[in-house]
Amino acid sequence: MKLKEGVNVNSFLETARKCAGEIFLHTKEGDILNLKSLLSQYVLLSLMGSSNILQNAQIVCMQEEDYKMLSDYLEAVDS
């Protein structure tokens, strides 16, 4: 899954903090950010200006039910 374009990142991160499991952002370059980490949240906010990085990044939830909780912010990755 990836973040939808134009998503409210603050709202997304607030919802991610409420998820039961860990939520990760995987970049095409191989970086993995734990989005429950405050430092990683700051990094994500700094990446918002670089849409190319976020377009190729994927959101990975460790618990399947967390995808439902984040569904307003995510879309399927094109294969």
C-alpha positions in Angstrom: 0.0 0.0 0.0 1.1 3.6 -0.5 0.0 6.9 0.8 -2.7 8.6 -1.2 -1.8 11.9 -2.9 -2.7 15.0 -0.9 -3.2 13.0 2.4 -3.2 15.0 5.6 0.1 13.6 7.1 -0.6 14.8 10.6 -3.9 13.0 10.6 -2.3 9.9 9.1 0.4 9.8 11.8 -2.1 10.4 14.5 -4.1 7.4 13.3 -0.9 5.3 12.8 0.0 5.9 16.5 -3.4 4.3 17.4 -2.7 1.1 15.4 -2.1 -2.1 17.3 1.1 -3.1 15.5 4.1 -1.4 14.0 3.7 0.7 10.8 6.6 1.1 8.5 7.5 3.2 5.5 9.7 1.3 3.0 11.4 3.5 0.4 12.6 2.3 -3.0 16.2 3.1 -1.8 15.9 0.5 0.9 15.2 2.8 3.9 12.7 1.6 6.5 11.1 4.1 8.8 9.0 3.0 11.9 6.2 5.5 11.8 5.5 5.1 15.5 8.9 6.6 16.1 8.9 10.4 16.6 12.2 10.7 14.8 10.8 8.7 11.8 7.7 10.9 11.8 9.9 14.0 11.5 11.8 12.3 8.6 8.5 11.6 6.9 7.4 15.2 7.3 10.6 16.3 5.7 10.0 13.9 2.8 6.7 15.5 2.0 8.5 18.0 -0.2 10.0 15.3 -2.3 6.9 13.6 -3.8 9.1 11.3 -5.9 10.4 9.5 -2.8 6.9 9.1 -1.4 5.4 8.0 -4.8 7.7 5.0 -4.7 7.4 4.3 -1.0 5.2 1.6 0.6 3.4 1.5 3.9 3.7 -1.9 5.6 1.5 -2.8 8.6 2.6 -5.7 10.8 -1.0 -6.5 11.8 -3.6 -6.9 9.0 -6.3 -5.0 10.9 -4.2 -1.9 10.9 -4.6 -1.6 7.1 -8.4 -1.1 7.8 -7.7 1.6 10.3 -5.5 3.4 7.8 -7.7 2.8 4.8 -8.6 6.4 4.3 -5.0 7.3 3.8 -3.8 4.3 1.7 -4.2 3.0 -1.8 -3.1 -0.2 -3.5 0.3 -0.2 -5.2 0.2 -0.5 -9.0 1.8 -3.8 -10.1 
